[in-house]
Amino acid sequence: MTALPQPQVDGEPHLLTVAEYAALGETEPGYTELQEGRLLKSPSPRPAHNIASGWIFYQLLPQLPEQFRVIQDIDIDLELVPPDQPGFSRRPDLIVVDRDEIARVERDGGLIRATQVLVVIEIVSPGSHRMDTVVKHDEYADAGIPFYWIVDLDEPTSLVACHLAGEFGYQDAPAETRRFTTREPFPVELDLARLRG
C-alpha cells in the first residue's frame, strides 16, 4: 500500500475522518483504505485473488443464516475513534454482515459499521502478509469483529480462523488446509482446494 497526499480543506492538508473518507467516493484504479486518517492506496488484486474471493462467496452464500449476507470488497468503519477524529476504514475481501446494517446503509448512507460485522475475511496478496496477519489482525480485534478468517493462497492453500478471546484479542486456530469446517459463528464448510481456480 502507498500513502496518498492528503486532501486539502481551505488549502490545508489534514487527516480524514471516516465521513470525509466516505465522501470521496470510489477511486480508480485500485482501492483505498483509511489508517489513522491517512489514505492508503493499493493496486487491484491479481486474478487468482479475485477468483478465490468469488469461490469463497459462492460457497458461503447457501450456508449463511437468514439474517446475514456476504459482501465482497466493501468499506467498513472500524469505529476505533470518535467520528470527529482521524479515522480507520478497511476494505476487506469479504464480510458477513447483518441484513439490518445493509438496510441502514442503504437508507441513511455512511459505511458499514464494524460492530455489525460477524466475520471479516482477508486473502493474503503478495506484499500484504504483514498487513493481513498483524496490522489488520489487531485492528479487527480492537473493532470487536468476532471472527477473522485469513486465507493464504500459497501452496497448500490455507485458512487461519481467528476468534475474539476477550481482552486478549484474537485467538488463532491452527491453519486448515484442503477443507475448513466450523460450527462458529454458524455451521460452514469451505473447500479450500477450489480457491485456486
Contact map, one row per residue, 1 for C-alpha under 8 A:
11100000000000000000000000000000000000011110000000000000000000000000000000000000000000000000000000000000000000000000000000000000000000000000000000000000000000000000000000000000000000000000000000000
11110000000000000000000000000000000000011100000000000000000000000000000000000000000000000000000000000000000000000000000000000000000000000000000000000000000000000000000000000000000000000000000000000
11111000000000000000000000000000000001111000000000000000000000000000000000000000000000000000000000000000000000000000000000000000000000000000000000000000000000000000000000000000000000000000000000000
01111100000000000000000000000000000001111000000000000000000000000000000000000000000000000000000000000000000000000000000000000000000000000000000000000000000000000000000000000000000000000000000000000
00111110000000000000000000000000000000100000000000000000000000000000000000000000000000000000000000000000000000000000000000000000000000000000000000000000000000000000000000000000000000000000000000000
00011111000011110000000000000000000001100000000000000000000000000000000000000000000000000000000000000000000000000000000000000000000000000000000000000000000000000000000000000000000000000000000000000
00001111100011010000000000000000000000000000000000000000000000000000000000000000000000000000000000000000000000000000000000000000000000000000000000000000000000000000000000000000000000000000000000000
00000111111111000000000000000000000000000000000000000000000000000000000000000000000000000000000000000000000000000000000000000000000000000000000000000000000000000000000000000000000000000000000000000
00000011111111000000000000000000000000000000000000000000000000000000000000000000000000000000000000000000000000000000000000000000000000000000000000000000000000000000000000000000000000000000000000000
00000001111100000000000000000000000000000000000000000000000000000000000000000000000000000000000000000000000000000000000000000000000000000000000000000000000000000000000000000000000000000000000000000
00000001111110000000000000000000000000000000000000000000000000000000000000000000000000000000000000000000000000000000000000000000000000000000000000000000000000000000000000000000000000000000000000000
00000001111111000000000000000000000000000000000000000000000000000000000000000000000000000000000000000000000000000000000000000000000000000000000000000000000000000000000000000000000000000000000000000
00000111101111100000000000000000000000000000000000000000000000000000000000000000000000000000000000000000000000000000000000000000000000000000000000000000000000000000000000000000000000000000000000000
00000111100111110000000000000000000000000000000000000000000000000000000000000000000000000000000000000000000000000000000000000000000000000000000000000000000000000000000000000000000000000000000000000
00000100000011111000000000000000000111000000000000000000000000000000000000000000000001000000000000000000000000000000000000000000000000000000000000000000000000000000000000000000000000000000000000000
00000110000001111111100000000000000111000000000000000000000000000000000000000000000011100000000000000000000000000000000000000000000000000000000000000000000000000000000000000000000000000000000000000
00000000000000111111100000000000000010000000000000000000000000000000000000000000001111110000000000000000000000000000000000000000000000000000000000000000000000000000000000000000000000000000000000000
00000000000000011111110000000000010010000000000000000000000000000000000000001000001001111000000000000000000000000000000000000000000000000000000000000000000000000000000000000000000000000000000000000
00000000000000011111111000000000000000000000000000000000000000000000000000000000001000000000000000000000000001000000000000000000000000000000000000000000000000000000000000000000000000000000000000000
00000000000000011111111100000000000000000000000000000000000000000000000000000000000000000000000000000000000000000000000000000000000000000000000000000000000000000000000000000000000000000000000000000
00000000000000011111111110000000010000000000000000000000000000000000000000000000000000000000000000000000000000000000000000000000000000000000000000000000000000000000000000000000000000000000000000000
00000000000000000111111110000000000000000000000000000000000000000000000000000000000000000000000000000000000001100000000000000000000000000000000000000000000000000000000000000000000000000000000000000
00000000000000000011111110000000000000000000000000000000000000000000000000000000000000000000000000000000000000000000000000000000000000000000000000000000000000000000000000000000000000000000000000000
00000000000000000001111111000000000000000000000000000000000000000000000000000000000000000000000000000000000000000000000000000000000000000000000000000000000000000000000000000000000000000000000000000
00000000000000000000111111100000000000000000000000000000000000000000000000000000000000000000000000000000000000000000000000000000000000000000000000000000000000000000000000000000000000000000000000000
00000000000000000000000111110010000000000000000000000000000000000000000000000000000000000000000000000000000000000000000000000000000000000000000000000000000000000000000000000000000000000000000000000
00000000000000000000000011111111000000000000000000000000000000000000000000000000000000000000000000000000000000000000000000000000000000000000000000000000000000000000000000000000000000000000000000000
00000000000000000000000001111110000000000000000000000000000000000000000000000000000000000000000000000000000000000000000000000000000000000000000000000000000000000000000000000000000000000000000000000
00000000000000000000000000111110000000000011000000000000000000000000000000000000000000000000000000000000000000000000000000000000000000000000000000000000000000000000000000000000000000000000000000000
00000000000000000000000000111111000000001111100000000000000000000000000000000000000000000000000000000000000000000000000000000000000000000000000000000000000000000000000000000000000000000000000000000
00000000000000000000000001111111100000001111000000000000000000000000000000000000000000000000000000000000000000000000000000000000000000000000000000000000000000000000000000000000000000000000000000000
00000000000000000000000000100111110000111100000000000000000000000000000000000000000000000010000000000000000000000000000000000000000000000000000000000000000000000000000000000000000000000000000000000
00000000000000000000000000000011111000111000000000000000000000000000000000100000000000011110000000000000000000000000000000000000000000000000000000000000000000000000000000000000000000000000000000000
00000000000000000100100000000001111111110000000000000000000000000000000000000000000000111100000000000000000000000000000000000000000000000000000000000000000000000000000000000000000000000000000000000
00000000000000000000000000000000111111110000000000000000000000000000000000000000000000111100000000000000000000000000000000000000000000000000000000000000000000000000000000000000000000000000000000000
00000000000000110000000000000000011111000000000000000000000000000000000000000000000001110000000000000000000000000000000000000000000000000000000000000000000000000000000000000000000000000000000000000
00000000000000111100000000000000011111100000000000000000000000000000000000000000000011110000000000000000000000000000000000000000000000000000000000000000000000000000000000000000000000000000000000000
00110100000000110000000000000000011111110000000000000000000000000000000000000000000001000000000000000000000000000000000000000000000000000000000000000000000000000000000000000000000000000000000000000
00111100000000000000000000000001111011111000000000000000000000000000000000000000000000000000000000000000000000000000000000000000000000000000000000000000000000000000000000000000000000000000000000000
11110000000000000000000000000001111001111100000000000000000000000000000000000000000000000000000000000000000000000000000000000000000000000000000000000000000000000000000000000000000000000000000000000
11110000000000000000000000000111100000111110000000000000000000000000000000000000000000000000000000000000000000000000000000000000000000000000000000000000000000000000000000000000000000000000000000000
11000000000000000000000000000111000000011111000000000000000000000000000000000000000000000000000000000000000000000000000000000000000000000000000000000000000000000000000000000000000000000000000000000
10000000000000000000000000001110000000001111100000000000000000000000000000000000000000000000000000000000000000000000000000000000000000000000000000000000000000000000000000000000000000000000000000000
00000000000000000000000000001110000000000111110000000000000000000000000000000000000000000000000000000000000000000000000000000000000000000000000000000000000000000000000000000000000000000000000000000
00000000000000000000000000000100000000000011111011000000000000000000000000000000000000000000000000000000000000000000000000001000000000000000000000000000000000000000000000000000000000000000000000000
00000000000000000000000000000000000000000001111111000000000000000000000000000000000000000000000000000000000000000000000000001000000000000000000000000000000000000000000000000000000000000000000000000
00000000000000000000000000000000000000000000111111100000000000000000000000000000000000000000000000000000000000000000000000000000000000000000000000000000000000000000000000000000000000000000000000000
00000000000000000000000000000000000000000000011111110000000000000000000000000000000000000000000000000000000000000000000000000000000000000000000000000000000000000000000000000000000000000000000000011
00000000000000000000000000000000000000000000111111111000000000000000000000000000000000000000000000000000000000000000000000101000000000000000000000000000100000000000000000000000000000000000000000000
00000000000000000000000000000000000000000000111111111100000000000000000000000000000000000000000000000000000000000000000000000000000000000000000000000000000000000000000000000000000000000000000000000
00000000000000000000000000000000000000000000001111111110000000000000000000000000000000000000000000000000000000000000000000000000000000000000000000000000000000000000000000000000000000000000000000111
00000000000000000000000000000000000000000000000111111111000000000000000000000000000000000000000000000000000000000000000000100000000000000000000000000000000000000000000000000000000000000000000001111
00000000000000000000000000000000000000000000000011111111100000000000000100000000000000000000110000000000000000000000000000100000000000000000000000000000000000000000000000000000000000000000000000100
00000000000000000000000000000000000000000000000001111111110000000000000000000000000000000000000000000000000000000000000000000000000000000000000000000000000000000000000000000000000000000000000000000
00000000000000000000000000000000000000000000000000111111111000000000000000000000000000000000000000000000000000000000000000000000000000000000000000000000000000000000000000000000000000000000000001100
00000000000000000000000000000000000000000000000000011111111100000000000000000000000000000000000000000000000000000000000000000000000000000000000000000000000000000000000000000000000000000000010000100
00000000000000000000000000000000000000000000000000001111111110000000011100000000000000000000010000000000000000000000000000000000000000000000000000000000000000000000000000000000000000000000000000000
00000000000000000000000000000000000000000000000000000111111111000000000000000000000000000000000000000000000000000000000000000000000000000000000000000000000000000000000000000000000000000000000000000
00000000000000000000000000000000000000000000000000000011111111100000000000000000000000000000000000000000000000000000000000000000000000000000000000000000000000000000000000000000000000000000111000000
00000000000000000000000000000000000000000000000000000001111111110000010000000000000000000000000000000000000000000000000000000000000000000000000000000000000000000000000000000000000000000001010000000
00000000000000000000000000000000000000000000000000000000111111110000110000000000000000000000000000000000000000000000000000000000000000000000000000000000000000000000000000000000000000000000000000000
00000000000000000000000000000000000000000000000000000000011111110000000000000000000000000000000000000000000000000000000000000000000000000000000000000000000000000000000000000000000000000000000000000
00000000000000000000000000000000000000000000000000000000001111111000000000000000000000000000000000000000000000000000000000000000000000000000000000000000000000000000000000000000000000000011000000000
00000000000000000000000000000000000000000000000000000000000111111101100000000000000000000000000000000000000000000000000000000000000000000000000000000000000000000000000000000000000000000101000000000
00000000000000000000000000000000000000000000000000000000000000111111000000000000000000000000000000000000000000000000000000000000000000000000000000000000000000000000000000000000000000000100000000000
00000000000000000000000000000000000000000000000000000000000000011111100000000000000000000000000000000000000000000000000000000000000000000000000000000000000000000000000000000000000000000000000000000
00000000000000000000000000000000000000000000000000000000000000001111100000000000000000000000000001110000000000000000000000000000000000000000000000000000000000000000000000000000000000000000000000000
00000000000000000000000000000000000000000000000000000000000000011111110000000000000000000000000111100000000000000000000000000000000000000000000000000000000000000000000000000000000000000000000000000
00000000000000000000000000000000000000000000000000000000000010010111111000000000000000000000000111100000000000000000000000000000000000000000000000000000000000000000000000000000000000000000000000000
00000000000000000000000000000000000000000000000000000000100110000001111100000000000000000000011110000000000000000000000000000000000000000000000000000000000000000000000000000000000000000000000000000
00000000000000000000000000000000000000000000000000000000100000000000111111000000000000000000011110000000000000000000000000000000000000000000000000000000000000000000000000000000000000000000000000000
00000000000000000000000000000000000000000000000000001000100000000000011111000000000000000001111000000000000000000000000000000000000000000000000000000000000000000000000000000000000000000000000000000
00000000000000000000000000000000000000000000000000000000000000000000001111100000000000000011110000000000000000000000000000000000000000000000000000000000000000000000000000000000000000000000000000000
00000000000000000000000000000000000000000000000000000000000000000000001111110000000000000011110000000000000000000000000000000000000000000000000000000000000000000000000000000000000000000000000000000
00000000000000000000000000000000100000000000000000000000000000000000000011111000000000001111000000000000000000110000000000000000000000000000000000000000000000000000000000000000000000000000000000000
00000000000000000000000000000000000000000000000000000000000000000000000001111100000000001111000000000000000000111100000000000000000000000000000000000000000000000000000000000000000000000000000000000
00000000000000000100000000000000000000000000000000000000000000000000000000111110000000011100000000000000000000111100000000000000000000000000000000000000000000000000000000000000000000000000000000000
00000000000000000000000000000000000000000000000000000000000000000000000000011111000000011100000000000000000000001110000000000000000000000011001000000000000000000000000000000000000000000000000000000
00000000000000000000000000000000000000000000000000000000000000000000000000001111111000110000000000000000000000001100000000000000000000000000001000000000000000000000000000000000000000000000000000000
00000000000000000000000000000000000000000000000000000000000000000000000000000111110000110000000000000000000000000000000000000000000000000000011000000000000000000000000000000000000000000000000000000
00000000000000000000000000000000000000000000000000000000000000000000000000000011111011110000000000000000000000000000000000000000000000000000000000000000000000000000000000000000000000000000000000000
00000000000000000000000000000000000000000000000000000000000000000000000000000011111110100000000000000000000000000000000000000000000000000000000000000000000000000000000000000000000000000000000000000
00000000000000001110000000000000000000000000000000000000000000000000000000000010111111100000000000000000000000000000000000000000000000000000000000000000000000000000000000000000000000000000000000000
00000000000000001000000000000000000000000000000000000000000000000000000000000000011111000000000000000000000000000000000000000000000000000000000000000000000000000000000000000000000000000000000000000
00000000000000011000000000000000000010000000000000000000000000000000000000000000111111100000000000000000000000000000000000000000000000000000000000000000000000000000000000000000000000000000000000000
00000000000000111100000000000000000111000000000000000000000000000000000000000000101111110000000000000000000000000000000000000000000000000000000000000000000000000000000000000000000000000000000000000
00000000000000011100000000000000011110000000000000000000000000000000000000000011111011111000000000000000000000000000000000000000000000000000000000000000000000000000000000000000000000000000000000000
00000000000000001100000000000000111110000000000000000000000000000000000000001111100001111100000000000000000000000000000000000000000000000000000000000000000000000000000000000000000000000000000000000
00000000000000000100000000000000111000000000000000000000000000000000000000111100000000111110000000000000000000000000000000000000000000000000000000000000000000000000000000000000000000000000000000000
00000000000000000000000000000000111000000000000000000000000000000000000000111100000000011111000000000000000000000000000000000000000000000000000000000000000000000000000000000000000000000000000000000
00000000000000000000000000000001100000000000000000000000000000000000000011110000000000001111100000000000000000000000000000000000000000000000000000000000000000000000000000000000000000000000000000000
00000000000000000000000000000000000000000000000000000000000000000000000111110000000000000111111000000000000000000000000111000000000000000000000000000000000000000000000000000000000000000000000000000
00000000000000000000000000000000000000000000000000001000000000000000000111000000000000000011111000000000000000000000000111100000000000000000000000000000000000000000000000000000000000000000000000000
00000000000000000000000000000000000000000000000000001000100000000000011111000000000000000001111100000000000000000000000111000000000000000000000000000000000000000000000000000000000000000000000000000
00000000000000000000000000000000000000000000000000000000000000000000011100000000000000000001111110000000000000000000111110000000000000000000000000000000000000000000000000000000000000000000000000000
00000000000000000000000000000000000000000000000000000000000000000001111000000000000000000000011111000000000000000000111100000000000000000000000000000000000000000000000000000000000000000000000000000
00000000000000000000000000000000000000000000000000000000000000000001111000000000000000000000001111101100000000000001111000000000000000000000000000000000000000000000000000000000000000000000000000000
00000000000000000000000000000000000000000000000000000000000000000011100000000000000000000000000111111100000000000001110000000000000000000000000000000000000000000000000000000000000000000000000000000
00000000000000000000000000000000000000000000000000000000000000000011100000000000000000000000000011111110000000000000000000000000000000000000000000000000000000000000000000000000000000000000000000000
00000000000000000000000000000000000000000000000000000000000000000010000000000000000000000000000001111111000000000000000000000000000000000000000000000000000000000000000000000000000000000000000000000
00000000000000000000000000000000000000000000000000000000000000000000000000000000000000000000000011111111100000011001000000000000000000000000000000000000000000000000000000000000000000000000000000000
00000000000000000000000000000000000000000000000000000000000000000000000000000000000000000000000011111111110000010000000000000000000000000000000000000000000000000000000000000000000000000000000000000
00000000000000000000000000000000000000000000000000000000000000000000000000000000000000000000000000111111111000000000000000000000000000000000000000000000000000000000000000000000000000000000000000000
00000000000000000000000000000000000000000000000000000000000000000000000000000000000000000000000000011111111110000000000000000000000000000000000000000000000000000000000000000000000000000000000000000
00000000000000000000000000000000000000000000000000000000000000000000000000000000000000000000000000001111111111110000000000000000000000000000000000000000000000000000000000000000000000000000000000000
00000000000000000000000000000000000000000000000000000000000000000000000000000000000000000000000000000111111110000000000000000000000000000000000000000000000000000000000000000000000000000000000000000
00000000000000000000000000000000000000000000000000000000000000000000000000000000000000000000000000000011111110000000000000000000000000000000000000000000000000000000000000000000000000000000000000000
00000000000000000000000000000000000000000000000000000000000000000000000000000000000000000000000000000001111111000000000000000000000000000000000000000000000000000000000000000000000000000000000000000
00000000000000000000000000000000000000000000000000000000000000000000000000000000000000000000000000000001111111100000000000000000000000000000000000000000000000000000000000000000000000000000000000000
00000000000000000010010000000000000000000000000000000000000000000000000000000000000000000000000000000000100111110000000000000000000000000000000000000000000000000000000000000000000000000000000000000
00000000000000000000010000000000000000000000000000000000000000000000000000111000000000000000000000000000100011111000000000000000000000000000000000000000000000000000000000000000000000000000000000000
00000000000000000000000000000000000000000000000000000000000000000000000000111000000000000000000000001100100001111101100000000000000000000000000000000000000000000000000000000000000000000000000000000
00000000000000000000000000000000000000000000000000000000000000000000000000011110000000000000000000001000000000111111100000000000000000000000000000000000000000000000000000000000000000000000000000000
00000000000000000000000000000000000000000000000000000000000000000000000000011110000000000000000000000000000000011111100000000000000000000000001110000000000000000000000000000000000000000000000000000
00000000000000000000000000000000000000000000000000000000000000000000000000000100000000000000000000000000000000001111100000000000000000000000001110000000000000000000000000000000000000000000000000000
00000000000000000000000000000000000000000000000000000000000000000000000000000000000000000000000011001000000000011111110000000000000000000000000010000000000000000000000000000000000000000000000000000
00000000000000000000000000000000000000000000000000000000000000000000000000000000000000000000001111000000000000011111111100000000000000000000000011000000000000000000000000000000000000000000000000000
00000000000000000000000000000000000000000000000000000000000000000000000000000000000000000000001111000000000000000001111100000000000000000000000011100000000000000000000000000000000000001000000000000
00000000000000000000000000000000000000000000000000000000000000000000000000000000000000000000001110000000000000000000111110000000000000000000000011111000000000000000000000000000000000000000000000000
00000000000000000000000000000000000000000000000000000000000000000000000000000000000000000001111100000000000000000000111111000000000000000000000010111000000000000000000000000000000000000000000000000
00000000000000000000000000000000000000000000000000000000000000000000000000000000000000000001111000000000000000000000001111100000000000000000000000011110000000000000000000000000000000000000000000000
00000000000000000000000000000000000000000000000000000000000000000000000000000000000000000001110000000000000000000000000111110000000100000000000000011110000000000000000000000000000000000000000000000
00000000000000000000000000000000000000000000000010011000000000000000000000000000000000000000100000000000000000000000000011111000000100000000000000000111100000000000000000000000000000000000000000000
00000000000000000000000000000000000000000000000000000000000000000000000000000000000000000000000000000000000000000000000001111101100100000000000000000111100000000000000000000000000000000000000000000
00000000000000000000000000000000000000000000110010000000000000000000000000000000000000000000000000000000000000000000000000111111100000000000000000000001000000000000000000000000000000000000000000000
00000000000000000000000000000000000000000000000000000000000000000000000000000000000000000000000000000000000000000000000000011111100000000000000000000000000000000000000000000000000000000000000000000
00000000000000000000000000000000000000000000000000000000000000000000000000000000000000000000000000000000000000000000000000001111110000000000000000000000000000000000000000000000000000000000000000000
00000000000000000000000000000000000000000000000000000000000000000000000000000000000000000000000000000000000000000000000000011111111100000000000000000000000000000000000000000000000000000000000000000
00000000000000000000000000000000000000000000000000000000000000000000000000000000000000000000000000000000000000000000000000011111111110000000000000000000000000000000000000000000000000000000000000000
00000000000000000000000000000000000000000000000000000000000000000000000000000000000000000000000000000000000000000000000000000011111111100000000000000000000000000000000000000000000000000000000000000
00000000000000000000000000000000000000000000000000000000000000000000000000000000000000000000000000000000000000000000000000000001111111110000000000000000000000000000000000000000000000000000000000000
00000000000000000000000000000000000000000000000000000000000000000000000000000000000000000000000000000000000000000000000001110001111111111000000000000100000000000000000000000000000000000000000000000
00000000000000000000000000000000000000000000000000000000000000000000000000000000000000000000000000000000000000000000000000000000111111111000000000000100000000000000000000000000000000000000000000000
00000000000000000000000000000000000000000000000000000000000000000000000000000000000000000000000000000000000000000000000000000000011111111100000000000000000000000000000000000000000000000000000000000
00000000000000000000000000000000000000000000000000000000000000000000000000000000000000000000000000000000000000000000000000000000011111111110000000000000000000000000000000000000000000000000000000000
00000000000000000000000000000000000000000000000000000000000000000000000000000000000000000000000000000000000000000000000000000000001111111111000000000000000000000000000000000000000000000000000000000
00000000000000000000000000000000000000000000000000000000000000000000000000000000000000000000000000000000000000000000000000000000000111111111100000010000000000000000000001000000000000000000000000000
00000000000000000000000000000000000000000000000000000000000000000000000000000000000000000000000000000000000000000000000000000000000001111111110000000000000000000000000011000000000000000000000000000
00000000000000000000000000000000000000000000000000000000000000000000000000000100000000000000000000000000000000000000000000000000000000111111111000000000000000000000000000000000000000000000000000000
00000000000000000000000000000000000000000000000000000000000000000000000000000100000000000000000000000000000000000000000000000000000000011111111110010000000000000000000000000000000000000000000000000
00000000000000000000000000000000000000000000000000000000000000000000000000000000000000000000000000000000000000000000000000000000000000001111111111000000000000000001000011000000000000000000000000000
00000000000000000000000000000000000000000000000000000000000000000000000000000001000000000000000000000000000000000000000000000000000000000111111110000000000000000000000010000000000000000000000000000
00000000000000000000000000000000000000000000000000000000000000000000000000000111000000000000000000000000000000000110000000000000000000000011111110000000000000000000000000000000000000000000000000000
00000000000000000000000000000000000000000000000000000000000000000000000000000000000000000000000000000000000000000110000000000000000000000001111111000000000000000001000000000000000000000000000000000
00000000000000000000000000000000000000000000000000000000000000000000000000000000000000000000000000000000000000000111111100000000000000000001111111110000000000000001000000000000000000000000000000000
00000000000000000000000000000000000000000000000000000000000000000000000000000000000000000000000000000000000000000000111000000000000000000000100111110000000000000011000000000000000000000000000000000
00000000000000000000000000000000000000000000000000000000000000000000000000000000000000000000000000000000000000000000011100000000000000000000000011111000000000001111000000000000000000001000000000000
00000000000000000000000000000000000000000000000000000000000000000000000000000000000000000000000000000000000000000000001111000000000000001001000011111100000000001110000000000000000000000000000000000
00000000000000000000000000000000000000000000000000000000000000000000000000000000000000000000000000000000000000000000001111000000000000000000000000111110000000111100000000000000000000000000000000000
00000000000000000000000000000000000000000000000000000000000000000000000000000000000000000000000000000000000000000000000011110000000110000000000000011111000000111100000000000000000000000000000000000
00000000000000000000000000000000000000000000000000000000000000000000000000000000000000000000000000000000000000000000000011110000000000000000000000001111100011110000000000000000000000000000000000000
00000000000000000000000000000000000000000000000000000000000000000000000000000000000000000000000000000000000000000000000000111000000000000000000000000111110011100000000000000000000000000000000000000
00000000000000000000000000000000000000000000000010000000000000000000000000000000000000000000000000000000000000000000000000110000000000000000000000000011111111000000000000000000000000000000000000110
00000000000000000000000000000000000000000000000000000000000000000000000000000000000000000000000000000000000000000000000000000000000000000000000000000001111111000000000000000000000000000000000000000
00000000000000000000000000000000000000000000000000000000000000000000000000000000000000000000000000000000000000000000000000000000000000000000000000000000111111000000000000000000000000000000000000000
00000000000000000000000000000000000000000000000000000000000000000000000000000000000000000000000000000000000000000000000000000000000000000000000000000000111111000000000000000000110000000000000000000
00000000000000000000000000000000000000000000000000000000000000000000000000000000000000000000000000000000000000000000000000000000000000000000000000000011111111100000000000000000110000000000000110110
00000000000000000000000000000000000000000000000000000000000000000000000000000000000000000000000000000000000000000000000000000000000000000000000000000011111111110000000000000011110000000000000100000
00000000000000000000000000000000000000000000000000000000000000000000000000000000000000000000000000000000000000000000000000000000000000000000000000001111000011111000000000000011100100000000000100000
00000000000000000000000000000000000000000000000000000000000000000000000000000000000000000000000000000000000000000000000000000000000000000000000000001110000001111100000000011111000000000000000000000
00000000000000000000000000000000000000000000000000000000000000000000000000000000000000000000000000000000000000000000000000000000000000000000000000111100000000111110000000011110000000000000000000000
00000000000000000000000000000000000000000000000000000000000000000000000000000000000000000000000000000000000000000000000000000000000000000000000000111100000000011111000001111000000000000000000000000
00000000000000000000000000000000000000000000000000000000000000000000000000000000000000000000000000000000000000000000000000000000000000000000000001110000000000001111100001110000000000000000000000000
00000000000000000000000000000000000000000000000000000000000000000000000000000000000000000000000000000000000000000000000000000000000000000000100111100000000000000111110111100000000000000000000000000
00000000000000000000000000000000000000000000000000000000000000000000000000000000000000000000000000000000000000000000000000000000000000000000000000000000000000000011111111100000000000000000000000000
00000000000000000000000000000000000000000000000000000000000000000000000000000000000000000000000000000000000000000000000000000000000000000000000000000000000000000001111110000000000000000000000000000
00000000000000000000000000000000000000000000000000000000000000000000000000000000000000000000000000000000000000000000000000000000000000000000000000000000000000000000111110000000000000000000000000000
00000000000000000000000000000000000000000000000000000000000000000000000000000000000000000000000000000000000000000000000000000000000000000000000000000000000000000001111111100000000000000000000000000
00000000000000000000000000000000000000000000000000000000000000000000000000000000000000000000000000000000000000000000000000000000000000000100110000000000000000000001111111100000000000000000000000000
00000000000000000000000000000000000000000000000000000000000000000000000000000000000000000000000000000000000000000000000000000000000000001100100000000000000000000111100111110000000000000000000000000
00000000000000000000000000000000000000000000000000000000000000000000000000000000000000000000000000000000000000000000000000000000000000000000000000000000000000000111100111111000000000000000000000000
00000000000000000000000000000000000000000000000000000000000000000000000000000000000000000000000000000000000000000000000000000000000000000000000000000000000000011110000001111100000000000000000000000
00000000000000000000000000000000000000000000000000000000000000000000000000000000000000000000000000000000000000000000000000000000000000000000000000000000000000011100000000111110000000000000000000000
00000000000000000000000000000000000000000000000000000000000000000000000000000000000000000000000000000000000000000000000000000000000000000000000000000000000000011000000000011111000000000000000000000
00000000000000000000000000000000000000000000000000000000000000000000000000000000000000000000000000000000000000000000000000000000000000000000000000000000000001111000000000001111100000000000000000000
00000000000000000000000000000000000000000000000000000000000000000000000000000000000000000000000000000000000000000000000000000000000000000000000000000000000001110000000000000111111100000000000000000
00000000000000000000000000000000000000000000000000000000000000000000000000000000000000000000000000000000000000000000000000000000000000000000000000000000000111100000000000000011111100000000000110000
00000000000000000000000000000000000000000000000000000000000000000000000000000000000000000000000000000000000000000000000000000000000000000000000000000000000111000000000000000001111100000000001110000
00000000000000000000000000000000000000000000000000000000000000000000000000000000000000000000000000000000000000000000000000000000000000000000000000000000000000000000000000000001111110000000111110000
00000000000000000000000000000000000000000000000000000000000000000000000000000000000000000000000000000000000000000000000000000000000000000000000000000000000000100000000000000001111111000001111100000
00000000000000000000000000000000000000000000000000000000000000000000000000000000000000000000000000000000000000000000000000000000000000000000000000000000000000000000000000000000001111100011110000000
00000000000000000000000000000000000000000000000000000000000000000000000000000000000000000000000000000000000000000000000000000000000000000000000000000000000000000000000000000000000111111111100000000
00000000000000000000000000000000000000000000000000000000000000000000000000000000000000000000000000000000000000000000000000000000000000000000000000000000000000000000000000000000000011111111000000000
00000000000000000000000000000000000000000000000000000000000000000000000000000000000000000000000000000000000000000000000000000000000000000000000000000000000000000000000000000000000001111110000000000
00000000000000000000000000000000000000000000000000000000000000000000000000000000000000000000000000000000000000000000010000000000000000000000000000100000000000000000000000000000000001111110000000000
00000000000000000000000000000000000000000000000000000000000000011000000000000000000000000000000000000000000000000000000000000000000000000000000000000000000000000000000000000000000001111111000000000
00000000000000000000000000000000000000000000000000000000000000100000000000000000000000000000000000000000000000000000000000000000000000000000000000000000000000000000000000000000000011111111100000000
00000000000000000000000000000000000000000000000000000000000100110000000000000000000000000000000000000000000000000000000000000000000000000000000000000000000000000000000000000000000111100111110000000
00000000000000000000000000000000000000000000000000000000001000000000000000000000000000000000000000000000000000000000000000000000000000000000000000000000000000000000000000000000001111000011111000000
00000000000000000000000000000000000000000000000000000001001100000000000000000000000000000000000000000000000000000000000000000000000000000000000000000000000000000000000000000000001110000001111100000
00000000000000000000000000000000000000000000000000000000001000000000000000000000000000000000000000000000000000000000000000000000000000000000000000000000000000000000000000000000011100000000111111100
00000000000000000000000000000000000000000000000000000000000000000000000000000000000000000000000000000000000000000000000000000000000000000000000000000000000011100000000000000000111100000000011111110
00000000000000000000000000000000000000000000000000000000000000000000000000000000000000000000000000000000000000000000000000000000000000000000000000000000000010000000000000000000111000000000001111110
00000000000000000000000000000000000000000000000000010010000000000000000000000000000000000000000000000000000000000000000000000000000000000000000000000000000000000000000000000000000000000000001111111
00000000000000000000000000000000000000000000000000111011000000000000000000000000000000000000000000000000000000000000000000000000000000000000000000000000100010000000000000000000000000000000001111111
00000000000000000000000000000000000000000000000100110000000000000000000000000000000000000000000000000000000000000000000000000000000000000000000000000000100010000000000000000000000000000000000111111
00000000000000000000000000000000000000000000000100110000000000000000000000000000000000000000000000000000000000000000000000000000000000000000000000000000000000000000000000000000000000000000000001111
